[in-house]
Amino acid sequence: MTVGHGPEPLALLPEILLLAGAVGGLLLGLWTPQHRQGRVAVVAVTALGGSAAAAAVGLAAGDRVVFSGTWTVDAVTGVVRLSVALASAAFVVLARSRFTGHPRETEVYVLGLLGAVGANALAAASDLLLLVAAYLLASVPLYALAGFTKDARGVEASLKYYLMGALTGVLMLVGVTALVLATGRTGYGELAAGLAEAPRALTAVGVLGLLAGVSFKAGAVPVHFWVPDVTAGTTPAVGAFLTTVPKVGAVAAAFRLLAEPFAGVPVDVALVVALLAAASMTLGNLAAFRQDDPLRLLAYSAISQVGYLLMVVAVAGRTDVAVPALTVYLLGYAVTNVGAFAAAAALPGARTISDWATGVRHRPWVVVSLAVVLLGLVGTPPTAVFVGKVAVFTATGDGGLMWLVVLGAANTVASLFYYLRWLAPAFRAVSEPPAPAPPGSPAGPDGLAAAPAAVLHCSAAGAVVLGIAAGVVAALG
């Protein structure tokens, strides 16, 4: 890996484009009539497209560390950038469907872009101070997004999200302070050398504090309590963003911590992360079984998915296949999870699984796409999550945590049942007469919102295409 001591601003081109889109969109929104704020959505999607293109080019440029060792550009950073750009573009489309004509429509897109920058910074940070700044940037804009509707549910969601974020933020700062006291350094490379001889108590406090911060952003147990209430209390568009964009950045941040500064600490960090993975996938699945609200079901699904992602985090630096496994799973999860939330957004008046099934009568392709994304989250071939799960299980077993592989496989089978609870009524309702549109719904005359349905179809197709492509690459490699 090349280490650069200069600024090398082009290494941050994907983030620069996102910031330019946020600032430009905000300025444009100030001078745009309320009924034409959709122009800002175009600016946001353009910035996200440019960021994705720059990230793809950066993947071919090789690994390097810039800005005096504080920012790492490698395969993990590149895939997170792509995942964030794709998921955020889908968020803009979903939010446009929900917030068209809203007095603060511009701010929705701007806050999303700022949160996307924070997620990228989480993945690329190689310095504790930058990691804290990234945590704040990936949190503060999203507190506002969570309560953007300003109704009772939205205000409650925003308050719970903020309070949990403030608590874990303090714990994270305590962890950073402990590590600085133990080593006198903040850079990951210097920490890796100093922590091996550092006091065990300070090291343990530092490790737990940092894991608390990244676990909150990932929605992992035991700081997961905000996920179901916030996801169900906000709009499906924001729910998709909160359970996807900061999550991929936080998982990448945790992976980098275990692979670099925590690799040689006198604390069994891998075991701690493995236990978090086991608890997240198990509790998430158990809680999802009884959910009748599609958004709450997807919220607990997101918690369980963190468990599978943390499996490979637990073996970071122990096996050569850890990085490919992480990158495939992150990209596959981002595409598939956004599609599942798009399905919920396609019928904004449906508060239960039965309501959703009633709303998709005579819409077989919507149900087929829903089946692809939900079974994709299970890990069904030929979707991208299937390839990612196989790679994650392989990497975890190769890293010596076979018990975690067995538990992950058991949870994968168990998760199939609550996804089928949503799919079965939908398939039964396909041949029945269509139901009238829910009162006050922004959907079309048949009750189905066109833009979210299009996102659902694109996500389903993308999950399959990515899965086939990743499978071919894995077979040839």
Protein Blocks (a to p, Z undefined) as FASTA:
>chain_A
ZZdfblolmlmmmmmmmmmmmmmmmmmmmmgcfklmmmmmmmmmmmmmmmmmmmmmmmmn
opadeehhiaccdfklmmmmmmmmmmmmmmmmmmmmmmgoiaklmmmmmmmmmmmmmmmm
mmmpccfklmmmmmmmmmmmmmmmmmmnopaklmmmmmmmmmmmmmmmmmmmmmmmmmmm
mnopabfklmmmmmmmgcfklmmmmmmmmmmmmmmmnopafklmmmmmmmmmmcfklmmm
mmmmmmmmmmmmmmmmmmmmmmmccbdfklmmmmmmmmmmmmmmmmmmmpcbfklmmmmm
mmmmmmmmmmmmmmgokafklmmmmmmmmmmmmmmmmmmmmmmmmmmmbmbfklmmmmmg
oilklmmmmmmmmmmmnopafbfklmmmmmmmmmmmmnopamlmmmmmmmmmmmmmmmmm
mmmmmmmmmmpccddddehiabdfkopafklmmmmmmmmmmmmmmmmmmmmmmmmZZ
